[in-house]
Amino acid sequence: MAHVALHIFRDLKQHLQGIDLSTLLSSSAGKPWQPSKFVAQKLYYDIRKADIDRLWEGDPECGFREVCLRAWLSAW
C-alpha cells in the first residue's frame, strides 16, 4: 500500500489513507499474506494464484488491463 500511495502522491499530489490488506488478516505484520491468499480467502477460492501474485508484483511495461486489475486489487 505504501508504494501505491507514494505513486499517487507523486503523480497526482493527493494524500490518501489506506489499509495494507496483506497484513490486515495476517497473524503477524512481519509475515504478510500473498495477494492470492487474500483473494482466495475473501473473494473467490478457485483462483490462479500465480497469476494474481505476478499481477500484484507489477511490471513496468505492463498494459492498461494489468494496471486496471492491479488498481482493483489495491482498492478492494
trRosetta pair geometry for C-beta under 8 A, 3 or more apart (Angstrom, degrees):
i j d omega theta_ij theta_ji phi_ij phi_ji
1 4 5.8 -59 -152 40 37 109
1 5 6.1 38 152 -22 70 108
1 18 4.7 -161 -166 105 127 126
1 19 6.9 -153 -89 100 163 19
1 20 4.2 -126 3 -86 125 76
1 21 7.7 125 -56 4 116 68
1 74 7.3 138 -109 -150 69 92
2 5 5.6 -55 -146 37 31 113
2 6 6.4 33 155 -21 65 104
2 20 7.5 -13 -22 -78 80 120
3 6 5.9 -54 -152 32 29 111
3 7 6.7 28 152 -16 62 104
4 7 5.8 -56 -153 36 34 111
4 8 6.4 32 152 -18 67 106
4 18 7.5 -20 81 45 117 171
4 74 5.3 153 -125 -141 167 142
5 8 5.7 -54 -147 37 32 111
5 9 6.3 29 156 -16 66 107
5 16 5.6 -144 -129 66 93 105
5 18 6.2 -151 -70 21 115 127
6 9 5.9 -55 -145 39 31 108
6 10 6.1 30 157 -19 66 110
7 10 5.8 -56 -142 39 28 110
7 11 6.0 8 166 -3 66 115
8 11 6.4 -67 -138 47 23 97
8 12 5.5 -31 -177 33 64 117
8 14 5.8 -63 153 68 99 98
8 16 5.9 4 99 3 148 134
9 12 7.0 -71 -112 59 15 76
9 13 6.6 45 -169 -117 54 24
9 14 6.4 -126 -101 63 52 47
9 15 6.5 38 -102 -91 106 46
9 16 7.5 -136 -59 12 87 90
18 74 7.9 -24 -153 174 149 88
19 24 5.7 55 156 -80 116 120
20 23 4.8 32 101 27 112 103
20 24 6.7 -178 91 -37 56 82
20 32 7.2 -65 146 -124 119 136
21 24 5.1 -37 -139 7 41 125
21 25 7.7 6 -178 5 66 95
21 33 7.8 -66 129 61 73 115
21 35 8.0 66 89 -119 115 69
21 38 5.4 82 141 -151 113 159
21 76 7.3 17 -66 93 161 81
22 26 6.7 17 149 -29 56 129
22 32 3.6 42 141 177 108 120
22 33 5.0 -153 -154 56 65 71
22 34 7.5 31 -132 -89 108 6
22 35 6.9 -54 -85 -72 103 59
22 38 6.6 -98 -96 -42 53 136
23 26 5.0 -64 -137 33 44 121
23 29 4.8 37 -152 -125 130 70
23 32 4.8 -60 -67 -107 76 97
23 33 7.6 -172 -68 12 30 80
25 33 6.5 5 71 -18 95 142
25 38 7.0 143 36 -113 127 88
25 41 7.1 -161 110 104 162 153
25 42 7.9 -173 -25 -53 157 121
26 29 6.8 130 87 -86 122 32
26 31 6.0 -172 -178 91 129 72
26 32 5.3 -117 -40 -126 161 40
26 33 5.1 -156 -73 -28 102 86
27 31 7.3 -6 64 68 79 116
28 31 4.4 49 76 28 111 97
29 32 7.1 9 -164 -67 42 82
33 37 4.3 -123 -174 78 107 125
33 38 5.1 121 110 -50 136 88
33 41 7.9 -62 -160 9 157 137
34 37 4.8 98 57 -2 80 102
34 38 7.5 -151 91 -3 46 83
34 49 7.4 54 115 -172 136 105
34 53 5.4 -22 -179 -100 117 114
35 38 5.8 -57 -155 36 37 110
35 39 6.3 33 153 -16 70 107
35 52 5.3 -145 107 146 106 103
35 53 5.8 163 49 -96 99 56
35 55 7.7 -111 96 73 152 90
35 56 4.1 159 -5 -55 157 158
35 73 6.1 21 -160 -175 129 139
36 39 5.7 -54 -145 40 34 111
36 40 6.0 34 157 -20 67 109
36 47 6.3 -168 -154 102 90 129
36 49 3.7 90 177 -146 154 78
36 50 7.5 14 -70 -37 157 22
36 52 4.2 135 -86 75 85 126
36 53 5.0 -49 -21 -46 115 91
37 40 5.7 -55 -144 39 29 111
37 41 6.1 23 158 -15 65 111
37 49 7.7 43 -54 -134 55 116
38 41 6.0 -61 -144 41 27 106
38 42 5.8 -16 172 16 66 118
38 43 8.0 48 129 -1 67 101
39 42 6.7 -77 -129 54 19 84
39 43 4.9 -39 -161 37 64 122
39 44 6.7 -22 161 46 86 74
39 47 5.7 40 115 -37 120 173
39 52 5.7 -117 22 -150 153 162
39 73 7.5 -50 -72 -124 116 104
40 43 7.5 -26 -58 51 11 79
40 44 7.1 -57 -118 88 41 46
40 45 5.2 60 -166 -131 77 48
40 47 5.5 -125 -81 27 84 120
40 49 7.0 -13 -47 -90 129 99
41 45 7.8 64 -79 -95 24 77
43 47 7.9 57 84 -57 106 136
43 76 7.5 -6 -71 176 130 155
44 47 5.8 112 96 -56 95 102
47 51 7.8 -130 163 56 88 104
47 52 6.1 17 154 -26 130 134
48 51 4.1 38 107 14 113 120
48 52 6.8 148 87 -16 65 85
49 52 5.9 -61 -151 38 34 107
49 53 6.2 26 158 -14 70 109
50 53 5.9 -57 -144 41 31 108
50 54 6.0 31 157 -19 66 110
51 54 5.8 -56 -144 39 27 110
51 55 6.2 31 155 -22 63 107
52 55 5.6 -53 -147 35 30 114
52 56 6.3 30 155 -20 64 106
52 73 7.6 142 -161 -101 95 144
53 56 5.7 -54 -148 35 31 112
53 57 6.5 35 154 -24 64 102
54 57 5.8 -50 -149 29 32 112
55 58 7.6 32 164 -70 36 44
55 66 6.1 -151 -140 -151 90 91
55 69 5.7 -58 -172 110 140 125
55 70 5.9 -160 158 -75 91 86
55 73 7.3 130 114 -13 117 150
56 70 6.5 145 -108 -124 44 93
56 73 6.3 -99 -94 115 94 160
58 62 6.5 -107 -161 -8 62 141
58 66 8.0 132 -128 148 57 117
58 70 6.5 58 -88 -115 90 157
59 62 4.2 114 66 -49 93 96
59 66 7.2 -12 41 136 101 158
62 66 3.8 -93 173 83 122 143
62 67 6.2 149 106 -49 111 76
62 70 7.9 75 109 -16 158 135
63 66 5.3 98 57 12 66 101
63 67 7.2 -123 108 -4 37 92
64 67 5.7 -56 -149 36 33 112
64 68 6.3 31 155 -18 67 106
65 68 5.9 -59 -153 37 29 110
65 69 6.4 26 153 -17 66 107
66 69 5.7 -52 -144 38 33 111
66 70 6.2 33 156 -18 65 106
67 70 5.8 -56 -147 38 29 110
67 71 6.3 31 153 -20 64 106
68 71 5.6 -53 -147 36 32 112
68 72 6.4 35 152 -22 64 103
69 72 5.6 -50 -150 32 33 114
69 73 6.6 33 151 -16 64 102
70 73 5.7 -51 -150 37 35 111
70 74 6.3 36 150 -20 66 106
71 74 5.5 -54 -146 38 33 113
71 75 6.0 26 157 -16 68 110
72 75 5.9 -58 -141 40 28 106
72 76 6.3 35 158 -33 64 102
73 76 6.0 -47 -145 20 29 112
